[in-house]
Amino acid sequence: MAFLTVNTESVQSEGGSGYINKSGIYSLTLKHCEITKTANGATQANYFFDKCMSYGNNLIGIQGQPTFGYKVIEALTTVIGEDSLSDPEPTTVTFKKGAKELSCIPELNDVQVKAWIQISYRMYKDEIKEDVSVRRFYRESDNASGSEVLSGENIGERFGKDESFASEIKYEDGTTVESVAAWMKAKQGGGSTPAPAQSATGGFPVAKKPAGFPGAK
């Protein structure tokens, strides 16, 4: 069984401590990619990099439709030289608070890539929330995007275009540079801040293996 099989037409038409806290394109090691199912049935990817973690990247919506995040992971598959991904397998992932067994894709363990990391801020339950999402992956050796890997042409062109505005931070729901700066200052000073999502046992959420995936064989 394959978790994902690359649709080359989709990839070719792709859209647009050293811990990362700013938007930008970074050379990273993707340690693991966890696949989860939300309570309402959506499929998501959690990317665990060596310098940041990106939770809740939507792959499949609640109606079963592929989202932007699906194209991102599909292009990642191409960038690392694969044409499909296996079903997630139980994988022991070590965090600062201990180890957890998560459902991770085996081909995406310890992979060297470049990734466009987008930092954004929004309001959630009257508190500012920071989101870290993955906008695009590039081949580490030459900055090729997924479509460029497939075509063999214009290598690095997409990277060059993205790099010019990849450092932009998104402010949503009325958040501003000033309000986020005040929120960060309060966090550093031990003030009230939003708590990260955790399981009832106090650790990271344990993945539920998704049932079915468009394009899988």
C-alpha positions in Angstrom: 0.0 0.0 0.0 1.2 3.5 -0.8 0.1 6.5 1.3 0.7 8.9 -1.5 1.6 8.4 -5.2 2.9 11.5 -6.9 0.7 13.1 -9.6 3.3 14.7 -11.8 0.8 17.2 -13.3 0.0 18.4 -9.8 3.6 18.8 -8.9 4.4 20.6 -12.1 1.7 23.2 -11.4 2.6 23.9 -7.8 1.5 27.3 -6.5 3.2 29.7 -5.2 19.5 27.2 19.7 19.0 27.8 15.9 15.3 27.4 16.5 13.3 29.1 13.8 11.1 32.0 14.9 11.0 34.0 11.7 9.5 33.4 8.2 12.1 32.4 5.6 13.7 29.6 3.6 15.9 27.3 5.6 18.2 24.3 5.2 16.7 21.7 7.5 16.6 18.1 8.5 13.1 16.7 8.4 13.4 14.2 11.3 9.8 12.8 11.0 6.5 13.5 9.3 3.5 12.5 11.4 0.1 11.9 9.8 -3.0 12.5 11.9 -6.7 12.6 11.6 -8.7 15.4 13.2 -11.9 14.8 15.1 -13.9 16.0 12.1 -12.1 13.7 9.7 -9.5 15.9 8.1 -6.0 14.5 7.4 -3.0 16.6 8.5 0.7 16.4 8.5 3.0 17.4 11.4 6.5 18.1 10.3 9.3 17.7 12.9 12.4 19.5 11.8 15.7 19.8 13.6 15.0 23.6 14.1 11.3 23.9 14.4 8.0 21.9 14.4 5.1 22.6 12.1 1.7 21.2 13.3 -1.6 21.0 11.5 -0.7 21.2 7.8 -3.9 20.2 6.2 -3.7 17.5 3.5 -7.2 16.3 3.0 -10.3 18.3 4.0 -13.3 16.9 5.8 -15.1 16.3 2.5 -12.2 14.3 1.2 -10.8 17.0 -1.1 -7.0 17.5 -1.4 -5.8 20.9 0.0 -2.8 23.1 -0.6 -0.9 21.1 1.9 -1.4 17.9 -0.2 0.5 19.6 -3.1 3.2 20.6 -0.7 3.9 17.0 0.6 3.5 15.7 -3.0 6.2 18.1 -4.2 8.3 17.1 -1.2 8.1 13.5 -2.3 9.4 14.5 -5.7 12.2 16.7 -4.2 13.6 13.8 -2.3 13.6 11.5 -5.3 10.6 9.3 -4.5 7.5 8.8 -6.6 5.3 7.5 -3.7 5.2 7.4 0.1 4.4 4.3 2.2 1.6 4.2 4.7 2.5 5.7 8.1 4.2 3.3 10.5 4.5 3.4 14.3 7.6 5.4 15.0 9.2 6.4 18.3 9.8 10.2 18.3 11.8 11.8 21.2 10.8 15.2 22.5 12.2 17.1 25.5 9.4 15.7 27.7 10.1 12.1 26.6 9.3 9.7 23.7 6.0 9.2 22.0 5.0 6.6 19.4 3.5 8.4 16.4 2.4 7.4 12.9 5.1 8.6 10.6 5.9 8.1 6.9 9.1 6.0 6.7 10.5 7.7 3.6 10.4 11.1 5.4 12.7 10.2 8.3 16.0 12.1 8.5 15.6 13.8 5.1 17.7 16.9 4.1 15.7 19.6 2.5 15.2 23.3 2.1 11.8 24.5 3.3 9.9 27.8 3.2 8.6 28.2 6.7 5.7 30.7 7.2 5.2 32.3 10.6 1.7 33.8 11.1 -0.3 35.1 14.0 -4.0 35.0 14.7 -6.5 35.2 17.5 -7.8 32.1 19.3 -10.1 32.3 22.3 -9.0 35.9 22.9 -5.3 35.0 22.9 -2.7 35.5 20.2 -1.6 32.2 18.6 1.5 31.6 16.5 1.3 29.2 13.6 4.2 27.6 11.8 3.4 26.2 8.4 5.3 24.9 5.4 4.7 26.7 2.1 7.1 24.8 -0.1 10.0 22.4 -0.2 13.2 22.6 -2.4 15.9 20.1 -3.1 18.8 20.7 -0.8 21.6 20.4 -3.4 20.4 22.9 -6.0 17.2 24.6 -4.7 15.0 22.9 -7.3 11.3 22.9 -6.6 9.1 19.8 -7.3 8.1 20.9 -10.7 11.7 21.8 -11.6 12.9 18.4 -10.5 10.3 16.8 -12.9 11.0 19.0 -15.9 14.8 19.3 -15.4 14.5 23.0 -16.4 14.9 26.4 -14.8 16.4 24.8 -11.7 16.2 27.2 -8.7 14.0 29.7 -10.5 11.0 29.2 -8.1 13.4 29.4 -5.1 14.7 32.8 -6.3 11.1 34.1 -6.7 10.0 32.8 -3.3 13.1 34.1 -1.6 12.2 37.7 -2.4 9.2 37.6 -0.1 9.6 34.5 2.0 10.5 36.5 5.1 7.1 38.1 5.3 5.1 37.4 8.5 1.3 37.2 8.3 -0.9 39.0 10.8 -4.5 37.9 10.9 -7.7 38.6 12.9 -6.5 42.1 13.8 -3.1 41.1 15.2 -0.3 43.6 14.5 3.4 43.9 14.8 2.9 45.9 18.0 0.4 43.5 19.6 2.5 40.4 18.8 5.6 42.2 20.2 3.7 42.8 23.5 2.5 39.2 23.5 6.0 37.9 23.1 7.3 40.2 25.9 4.6 38.9 28.2 5.6 35.3 27.3 9.2 36.0 28.1 8.2 37.6 31.4 6.0 34.7 32.4 2.7 36.4 31.6 -0.5 34.7 30.5 0.0 32.9 27.2 -1.9 30.4 25.1 -1.1 26.8 26.0 0.0 24.4 23.3 -2.3 21.5 22.3 -1.6 18.4 24.4 -3.1 15.1 25.0 -4.8 14.1 28.2 -1.6 12.6 29.4 0.3 15.9 29.0 2.3 15.0 26.0 2.0 15.6 22.2 -1.1 14.2 20.5 -0.9 10.6 19.5 -1.6 10.2 15.8 -4.6 8.4 14.4 -3.8 6.5 11.2 -5.8 8.0 8.3 -8.1 5.7 6.5 -7.6 6.1 2.8 -5.9 8.8 0.8 -6.7 10.1 -2.7 -4.1 8.9 -5.2 -2.9 6.1 -3.0 -2.5 2.6 -4.5 
